[in-house]
């Protein structure tokens, strides 16, 4: 390469470097100016945000300051009220303290006066004792001992004798008075007692009716016995038929139905069912009338109609052969008379006496003793706690809470314990028959069951849809086995199972 060419190349290189430096400097200046602009913009935005935040903080600070001022003002007002109340309280306390101080001074003055009087009395006593000692030539202790011993010796025997005499006189007088009251009450209330038995006799116009009652092959009498649950005794007794059964309601239903049939003249199974249904309705009316009549006779008005019906059911309930409704009336009369003599509440005693056995009307339907059942009945119909307290203790199941409870218990004993009023053997007999029927009714296929002939025979009517003829025979055997295993009875019991199927059609 020639020197000229080398020189030219070197010059061109230098020029290129210079030109590149200048271009780079221009580019760097442009970039610097751009970055500085952005930085300035960011700083400006940051300043604006800082101003906004500062302004917001100032506003919040102002709000907080205002709220603090308001709270401080409210607190100051509250403190002012409290200070005012405390000042008033202090004034009141000061007045009370002043009053107490005055009362204390007054009492101290009284105490000083009393102490002075006491000192004077002690001095007088000492002088009297010294005078007695000088006169009797005894010390104080010796005089006191002799006087006390003398008084004790003289008074002890006399006091014991006097107390014994007073106790005996009081006991005799109370016993005499109680007998007088009871005798007077019994004399005022004298009701004859008729003991009803388990049979009812019906008078018929002629003996020809007996054949109609028996019916062809005995179908009528069987239908009547099935519907009523009693036994009809058609014997040689002229112009009479005997209805036998331990349940008085069943006997009454049978009597009414039989009288209707005899009066009507049409006696057949369908008519018998109608007559028995009519008789049961009539019995319901009689029960209602019996309850109303008993309440009227006892002088207990305003009873609920349902309670009167329950009371009327006692007309057909017997306890040891004593009619429970008549017994309740007797207890009501006796309790009222006793309450009048003793100054007790006559109305409460009268009502509690009438209602004391009300539970017996439904005790065969509801579990529990007749006293507990009666308490629930009286509470349901709102007769008042005084009446419940008066009747609940007559069998000593509950403690006597009032004088009326003692009176009702005494009246119950007077009515039940007199000669001929009750017979325990009859009650046991009826209870045995009820247990016999209850055992039979536990079998699901049994529709009805009746114990007749004093419990020597039971008649069981089964639902023909639930059992067949073979099932009826099996039922008779099962019932006999249960009776032998679970009941006690004299002799033997005949078990008769009836299964009857009817077919009814209408010709139109």
Secondary structure, DSSP 8 states (H G I E B T S, - for coil): --HHHHHHHHHHHHHHHHHHHHHHHHHHHHHHHHHHHHHHHHHHHHHHHHHHHHHHHHHHHHHHHHHHHHHHHHHHHHHHHHHHHHHHHHHHHHHHHHHHHHHHHHHHHHHHHHHHHHHHHHHHHHHHHHHHHHHHT--HHHHHHHHHHHHHHHHHHHHHHHHHHHHHHHHHHHHHHHHHHHHHHHHH---------SEEEEE-S-THHHHHHH-GGGHHHHHHHHHH--EEE--SSTTEEEEE-S-HHHHHHHHHHHHHHHHH---SHHHHHHHHHHHHHHHHHHHHHHHHHHHHHHT-----HHHHHHHHHGGG-EETTEEHHHHHHHHHHHHHHHHHHHTS-HHHHHHHHHHTTGGGGTTTTSSS-HHHHHHHHHHHTT--HHHHHHHTTTTSSS---SHHHHHHHHHHHHHHHSTTS--HHHHHHHHHHHHHHHHHTTSTTEEEEEEEGGGTEEEEEE-TTT--HHHHHHHHHHHHHHHHHH---SS--EEEEE----------
